[in-house]
């Protein structure tokens, strides 16, 4: 999704597929990132509007939860919590790896290790 002002793209949000691997089972999931707003348009609600619209679209498409790597003080306002609280892990379980359930209880029976699309791998 993009945000426009005066016929100019001033922000965007992207969601991509990922999996939560638990032994031999892989659960499909979705990852948010990046979310970006041009500096001159920051602190005007553009990022929040993109976030709300993006999460609503994920719900509409039937996604049950969204994961991200992001600033631990920004994303909790949208319901994100450290993913380790859902027993989903990534690297050192840093606070920046977060999740939000779009459907209450969606992550209750899912645990494992987050695996992002190969385009987001360290070698890229």
Residue, then its C-alpha position, 0 to 999 in steps of 0.5 A: x500500500x502507498x500513501x499519497x499527498x499532492x499526487x506524490x507517494x509519501x509513504x508505503x507499507x509492505x507485507x510478505x509471506x513467511x513461515x513459523x517452523x515447528x519440527x516438521x510442520x510449517x505454518x504460513x504467516x505474514x510479515x510486515x516490513x518495511x513501513x516508511x514515510x518521507x521525512x517531511x510527512x512524518x509525525x502527521x499520522x501517515x504511518x499510523x494510517x498505513x498501519x491501520x489500513x494494512x492490518x485491516x487488509x490482512x484481516x480481510x484477506x484472512x490472515x490471522x497474525x502479523x509479525x515484524x522486526x521493528x522499533x519496540x516503542x512504536x509498534x505496541x500502539x497497534x497491539x504488537x507484543x514481543x513474539x516470544x510471548x507467543x512462543x514464536x522465536x527469531x534469532x536472540x528473541x530480541x524485543x524488536x521481533x513482534x507479533x499481533x494476532x488479527x484473530x484472538x487466539x490465532x497463535x495459541x497453538x502455534x510455536x516455533x522459529x520464524x523464517x522470512x522469505x529468502x529475499x530478506x536473508x542476510x546474503x541479500 
